[in-house]
Amino acid sequence: MTAQTPSISASLIRDAENVTELEDWGPCPEATGPQMDTRGSYLFKDENGAESGIWECTAGPSRWVLETHEFLHVLSGSMTITADGGQPEFVGPGDAVFVPRGWSGNWEIHETLRKVFVIF
């Protein structure tokens, strides 16, 4: 009898920084200044609210209050994240960030930002 490796179904995106086929997701509802435009593509989404994908947003300020956990990895662009009562943290290409459920604060996107995200 031979051992069998289970089959794994996966979404694979190579070179996510250069993916051009992103959908228009409309204006960022969290924007607190001029309109910020978003585009994205889902890799995974389920009925319990978990999702992952690529998200891109133009520059500007925004206010966030998270009802879920989010892990993100910045592919391009940069932003400053400031938790309420916390110190500003610069985030740029290659940085990975975990933002816990219940977090609130501001994101100042300095230039169009592209990230891979996982919300759970």
Legacy VTK file of the C-alpha trace (Angstrom):
# vtk DataFile Version 3.0
C-alpha trace
ASCII
DATASET POLYDATA
POINTS 120 float
0.000 0.000 0.000
1.385 3.441 -0.915
0.803 6.657 0.956
-1.183 9.259 -0.921
-0.770 12.988 -0.597
-4.118 14.729 -0.162
-5.134 17.025 -2.988
-5.179 20.708 -2.044
-7.257 23.243 -3.902
-5.699 26.706 -3.749
-5.765 30.136 -5.316
-2.340 31.141 -6.492
-1.340 34.574 -7.682
2.239 35.091 -8.724
3.720 38.583 -8.641
0.663 40.092 -6.908
2.283 43.522 -7.082
1.816 43.529 -10.852
-1.665 42.003 -11.181
-3.651 44.370 -13.407
-7.031 42.641 -13.426
-8.519 44.236 -10.316
-12.222 45.079 -10.119
-13.423 48.597 -9.354
-14.648 48.402 -5.742
-15.753 52.047 -5.674
-14.959 54.836 -3.228
-13.440 53.884 0.124
-16.290 54.321 2.647
-13.771 54.928 5.452
-12.260 57.997 3.701
-12.310 61.142 5.847
-11.059 63.560 3.180
-11.221 63.605 -0.605
-12.563 60.513 -2.343
-10.236 57.518 -2.242
-10.814 54.928 -4.983
-10.461 51.206 -4.341
-9.908 48.192 -6.580
-9.499 44.576 -5.659
-9.765 40.894 -6.309
-10.881 38.142 -3.935
-8.858 34.980 -3.535
-11.276 33.531 -0.987
-14.577 34.540 0.591
-16.930 32.474 2.749
-20.359 32.764 4.360
-18.834 33.426 7.808
-17.151 36.684 6.772
-13.625 35.351 6.232
-12.014 36.649 3.070
-8.660 37.223 1.445
-7.486 38.994 -1.646
-5.658 41.936 -3.142
-6.807 45.472 -2.280
-5.608 48.723 -3.768
-6.525 52.249 -2.653
-5.525 55.745 -3.746
-3.964 58.240 -1.340
-5.796 59.996 1.461
-6.861 59.843 5.106
-9.313 57.284 6.471
-10.802 56.191 9.786
-11.137 52.491 10.653
-12.974 50.591 13.397
-12.421 46.867 12.849
-15.098 44.310 13.627
-12.786 41.494 12.467
-9.104 40.612 12.603
-7.034 41.604 9.585
-3.596 40.486 8.481
-2.087 42.488 5.647
1.118 42.454 3.641
1.991 45.659 1.777
3.057 45.049 -1.810
3.504 48.647 -2.947
2.798 52.155 -1.742
2.934 53.322 1.852
0.812 54.550 4.717
1.010 55.669 8.304
-1.205 53.749 10.720
-2.106 55.424 14.011
-4.146 53.528 16.604
-6.327 55.685 18.833
-4.031 56.833 21.637
-1.000 55.263 19.918
2.061 56.412 18.043
2.105 56.682 14.227
3.676 53.666 12.490
4.992 53.909 8.926
4.175 50.860 6.788
5.671 50.238 3.347
6.466 47.531 0.793
7.337 44.205 2.382
5.808 45.079 5.765
3.286 42.712 7.323
0.745 43.945 9.877
-1.799 42.238 12.123
-4.707 44.461 13.192
-6.922 42.861 15.868
-10.693 42.917 16.087
-11.828 46.046 17.964
-8.890 48.164 16.766
-9.711 51.759 15.897
-7.586 54.492 14.425
-6.509 56.256 11.275
-4.699 55.284 8.101
-2.995 57.970 6.051
-2.231 56.448 2.665
0.637 58.459 1.156
0.538 56.982 -2.355
-1.593 54.310 -3.972
-1.313 51.309 -1.678
-1.612 47.673 -2.741
-1.850 44.933 -0.136
-2.661 41.277 0.190
-5.176 40.883 3.011
-6.784 38.193 5.117
-9.866 39.107 7.160
-11.131 36.642 9.755
LINES 1 121
120 0 1 2 3 4 5 6 7 8 9 10 11 12 13 14 15 16 17 18 19 20 21 22 23 24 25 26 27 28 29 30 31 32 33 34 35 36 37 38 39 40 41 42 43 44 45 46 47 48 49 50 51 52 53 54 55 56 57 58 59 60 61 62 63 64 65 66 67 68 69 70 71 72 73 74 75 76 77 78 79 80 81 82 83 84 85 86 87 88 89 90 91 92 93 94 95 96 97 98 99 100 101 102 103 104 105 106 107 108 109 110 111 112 113 114 115 116 117 118 119
